[in-house]
Amino acid sequence: MLLYFESEGGNRLAPYVSSDWPLPETVWKRLYLRGNGTLSPTSGTDKAVTYLSTGAGRHVTADFGKALSPVPADLLAPVGFTTGLPDTARYTLPFTQDAAIAGPIDLTLYAKVFSPDVDFWAEVLDRDTATGATTFVQRGLLRASMSQLDISRSQKTPDGDIYRPYHPYLSISPLVPASIHKFEIEVFPLGHYWRAGHELVLQLHAPPASDPISTYAWEPNMPAVVQILQDAAHPTSILLPFMPTLPPHRATAPACGDVVGEVCITPLLG
């Protein structure tokens, strides 16, 4: 298995060599989505993070702000809001030292959804905290009504944690609105080098209605208010595949957008 990092056009460095994929030497780290917008190695009892998932309005990868489309009053009333819900839930993991992540990712999401269905779009970004330059790295997606999980066919770490959930997509099961569900969302495999002074950004929002970075197989589903839970009974988390040693990389960081297969996007708002 050969992994190339920070390739620029036809110019690439020596590969990182391993015997298999995912890398047998992977250091799997579970980080918890906390109410203060961070990814933390420890879970907690936090207030739920609430956002409005809607296919209308400003849903492109660079967006982070208030939902601009009209919000049905019957969606807001159960959660105590009248207006101003954000259209994105965002969590960050800052790096004080260089780090590399390579492999599949699983997001274990406990959420209360106030509609019969919702589309989850989870994306991983690299943000330079000094300049705001942001690189789209990878994304995952799941329609809630098709989230049935086959644990026996899901791929797991040596410790038994799911890193690639298997959804058979054989039936549609609408949600009971305002009920709590556990979702296993696959974020597709990636290989990326994060430098000190950058942060990993995890965002959850509706699928992009118009986005050149990636397209969605379905039209964005019905609007839904989503509450992401983080407490002792609902430890929402993400399982990340860290590399134990740093792969070959450039002496200086590539400019935003120079790495093959990665897209530089407008700096995030908020």
C-alpha positions in Angstrom: 0.0 0.0 0.0 1.5 3.3 -1.1 0.1 6.6 0.2 1.2 9.9 -1.3 0.8 13.2 0.6 0.9 16.8 -0.6 1.2 16.0 -4.3 1.3 19.1 -6.5 0.5 18.5 -10.1 2.9 15.8 -11.5 5.3 16.6 -8.6 4.9 14.1 -5.8 7.0 13.0 -2.8 8.1 9.6 -1.9 5.2 7.5 -0.7 4.4 6.3 2.8 4.5 2.4 2.6 2.3 0.1 4.5 1.1 -3.5 4.3 -2.7 -3.0 4.1 -5.6 -0.6 4.1 -6.7 0.7 6.5 -3.2 0.9 7.8 -2.6 -1.9 10.4 -0.6 0.6 12.4 -3.4 3.1 12.6 -3.9 4.9 16.0 -7.7 5.1 16.2 -8.8 8.1 18.3 -12.4 8.8 19.4 -13.2 12.4 19.8 -16.4 13.7 21.2 -18.5 16.5 19.8 -18.9 19.0 22.6 -21.5 21.7 23.2 -18.8 24.4 22.9 -18.0 23.5 19.3 -14.9 21.5 20.0 -13.8 17.9 19.3 -12.5 16.6 22.7 -11.0 13.3 23.9 -13.4 13.4 26.8 -17.2 13.3 26.7 -19.4 15.5 28.8 -22.9 16.5 29.7 -23.5 19.4 27.4 -26.5 21.4 26.1 -27.7 20.1 22.8 -26.4 21.8 19.6 -29.4 22.8 17.4 -29.3 23.6 13.7 -31.9 23.8 10.9 -31.3 21.4 8.0 -33.0 22.8 4.9 -32.3 22.3 1.2 -33.1 26.0 0.4 -30.8 28.9 0.9 -27.1 29.1 1.5 -26.0 25.5 1.6 -22.6 25.4 0.0 -19.5 24.1 1.8 -18.1 27.5 2.7 -21.3 28.7 4.4 -21.8 29.0 8.2 -24.5 31.3 9.4 -28.2 31.8 9.8 -30.6 29.9 7.7 -32.0 32.3 5.2 -35.1 30.3 4.1 -38.4 30.7 5.9 -38.6 28.4 8.9 -41.9 26.7 9.5 -43.3 27.7 12.9 -44.3 24.2 13.7 -40.6 23.1 13.4 -39.4 25.9 15.8 -42.0 25.7 18.5 -41.0 22.3 19.9 -37.4 23.4 20.5 -38.2 26.8 21.9 -36.9 29.0 19.0 -38.7 31.7 17.1 -36.0 32.6 14.5 -32.3 32.7 14.0 -31.4 29.0 14.0 -28.0 28.4 12.4 -27.9 26.2 9.3 -24.7 24.4 10.3 -23.2 22.7 13.3 -19.5 23.1 13.4 -16.8 21.5 15.6 -13.0 22.1 15.6 -9.8 20.3 16.6 -6.8 22.6 16.6 -3.3 21.1 16.0 -0.3 22.5 17.9 1.9 19.9 16.2 1.8 18.4 12.7 -0.4 15.3 12.3 -1.6 13.0 9.6 -4.9 11.2 9.2 -5.4 8.4 6.7 -8.3 6.0 6.4 -12.0 5.7 6.8 -13.9 7.7 9.4 -17.1 7.0 11.3 -19.4 9.6 12.9 -21.6 8.2 15.7 -24.4 10.8 15.9 -27.1 10.8 18.6 -29.7 13.3 17.5 -33.3 14.4 18.1 -35.0 15.2 14.7 -38.2 17.1 14.6 -39.3 15.8 11.2 -40.0 12.4 9.7 -36.7 12.5 7.8 -33.5 14.5 7.3 -30.4 14.3 5.2 -27.1 14.5 7.1 -24.0 15.9 5.3 -20.8 15.6 7.3 -17.7 17.2 5.9 -14.0 17.4 7.1 -12.1 20.6 6.3 -8.6 21.9 7.0 -8.5 25.5 8.2 -5.4 27.7 8.6 -6.2 29.6 11.7 -3.7 32.4 10.8 -5.2 33.2 7.4 -8.6 31.5 7.4 -7.7 29.6 4.2 -9.9 26.5 4.2 -9.4 23.3 2.3 -12.2 20.8 1.6 -10.8 17.4 2.4 -13.7 14.8 2.5 -17.4 14.3 3.2 -20.0 11.7 4.2 -23.7 11.6 3.9 -26.7 9.7 5.1 -30.5 9.9 4.7 -32.0 9.2 8.2 -34.9 7.1 6.9 -32.4 4.7 5.3 -30.0 4.5 8.2 -30.7 0.9 9.1 -27.4 -0.7 10.2 -26.1 -4.2 9.6 -23.5 -4.5 12.4 -22.3 -7.9 11.2 -21.3 -6.5 7.8 -19.9 -3.3 9.2 -16.1 -3.1 9.3 -14.5 -2.7 12.7 -11.2 -1.9 14.4 -9.3 -4.6 16.4 -11.1 -3.2 19.4 -14.5 -3.7 17.9 -15.3 -0.1 17.0 -17.1 0.5 13.7 -15.0 2.5 11.3 -17.1 1.7 8.2 -20.8 1.2 8.8 -22.8 -1.0 6.4 -26.2 0.3 5.5 -28.2 -2.2 3.3 -30.6 0.5 2.0 -33.4 -2.1 1.6 -36.2 -0.2 3.2 -37.4 3.2 4.2 -38.3 3.9 7.8 -39.5 7.4 8.6 -38.5 8.8 11.9 -40.9 9.5 14.8 -40.5 13.3 15.1 -38.9 14.5 18.3 -37.5 11.1 19.1 -33.8 10.3 19.7 -32.0 8.2 17.2 -28.4 6.9 16.8 -26.9 7.2 13.4 -23.6 5.8 12.1 -22.4 8.1 9.3 -19.6 7.0 7.0 -17.2 9.8 6.1 -15.3 8.4 3.0 -11.6 7.6 3.4 -9.1 10.3 3.3 -5.4 10.9 3.6 -4.4 14.4 4.7 -1.5 16.2 6.5 -2.5 18.8 9.0 0.1 21.3 10.0 0.6 23.0 13.3 -1.5 26.1 13.4 -4.2 24.5 11.4 -7.4 22.9 12.6 -9.6 20.1 11.5 -13.2 21.3 11.1 -16.2 19.0 11.1 -19.4 20.5 9.8 -22.9 19.1 9.7 -25.6 20.7 7.5 -28.0 19.9 4.7 -26.5 18.6 1.5 -25.3 21.4 -0.7 -28.0 22.6 -3.1 -25.4 24.0 -5.5 -21.8 23.3 -4.8 -19.0 22.6 -7.4 -17.0 20.5 -4.8 -19.4 17.6 -4.7 -22.9 16.6 -5.8 -25.7 14.7 -4.0 -27.6 11.8 -5.5 -31.0 13.1 -4.2 -32.7 16.4 -4.0 -32.2 17.8 -0.5 -34.9 16.4 1.8 -37.6 18.1 3.8 -36.5 20.9 6.3 -35.8 19.6 9.8 -34.6 21.0 13.1 -31.8 18.7 14.4 -30.6 18.6 18.0 -27.2 17.0 18.4 -27.0 15.4 21.8 -23.9 15.0 24.0 -24.4 13.6 27.4 -23.7 10.4 29.3 -26.4 8.4 27.5 -25.7 10.0 24.1 -22.0 10.3 23.5 -21.9 11.7 20.0 -18.3 11.1 18.7 -16.1 10.7 15.6 -13.5 8.0 15.2 -10.4 9.3 13.4 -7.5 7.2 12.0 -4.3 8.9 13.0 -1.0 7.8 11.6 1.6 6.9 14.3 4.4 8.5 12.3 4.4 11.4 9.9 4.5 10.5 6.2 6.8 12.3 3.7 5.7 15.9 3.4 6.9 19.2 2.0 9.3 21.5 3.9 6.8 24.3 3.6 3.0 24.0 3.5 1.5 23.9 0.0 -0.6 27.0 -0.9 -4.3 26.5 -0.4 -5.6 24.6 -3.5 -2.3 23.4 -4.7 -2.6 19.8 -3.5 -4.1 17.5 -6.1 -7.7 16.5 -5.3 -8.2 19.1 -2.7 -10.2 22.3 -3.2 -9.5 25.7 -1.6 -12.8 27.4 -0.5 -13.8 30.8 0.8 -12.8 31.3 4.5 -15.6 30.2 6.9 -17.8 32.8 8.4 -18.6 33.1 12.1 
